[in-house]
Structures are given as C-alpha cells and as structure tokens.
Amino acid sequence: LIYPNPNTGKFIIEKPIGLNKEVKVKLLDAASKLVLNKVIPIGKQKVEMDITNYSKGIYYLQLIIEDEVFVKQILKN
C-alpha cells in the first residue's frame, strides 16, 4: 500500500497484514537514478518516505521481497 499518491513529497509505504518479511525499498527518479534506499524490517508495518527536497515528477518505487521485485509509480506534485 502506498499513500497518498499523487503526493507533495511525503508518503507512506505499508506492508500487507501477514507479510512478515523484510522489504527493501528503492526510489528511482525518471532517469533511473537512485534517490532513496530504505528497509522495512520484519516486525515493522510501514515507513514514511520524504522527497520534499526533490523535484516534481514521476518516480519509480522498487519493493524487493526476497527474490521478487515489484515496481510502483509515484507522482510528486
């Protein structure tokens, strides 16, 4: 779960209930440059991301759980 999206620079990433695994979070800009790198550890359900100091536009969120990669699009207004 990623909310709010679109956002003004702050948003929450929340793991599904029952997912008791570490989630690696990588935020990439439109040019695929790494902007932020975080980990949601086992036992923690959510993490707040803050990109208020970055420019408006489209970002890509990579969520890595073990060997699976999920990509979500984020829009910063």
Secondary structure as GFF3:
##gff-version 3
##sequence-region A 1 77
A	DSSP	beta_strand	2	3	.	.	.	ID=ss1
A	DSSP	beta_strand	10	14	.	.	.	ID=ss2
A	DSSP	beta_strand	23	28	.	.	.	ID=ss3
A	DSSP	beta_strand	34	40	.	.	.	ID=ss4
A	DSSP	beta_strand	46	50	.	.	.	ID=ss5
A	DSSP	beta_strand	57	65	.	.	.	ID=ss6
A	DSSP	beta_strand	68	76	.	.	.	ID=ss7
###
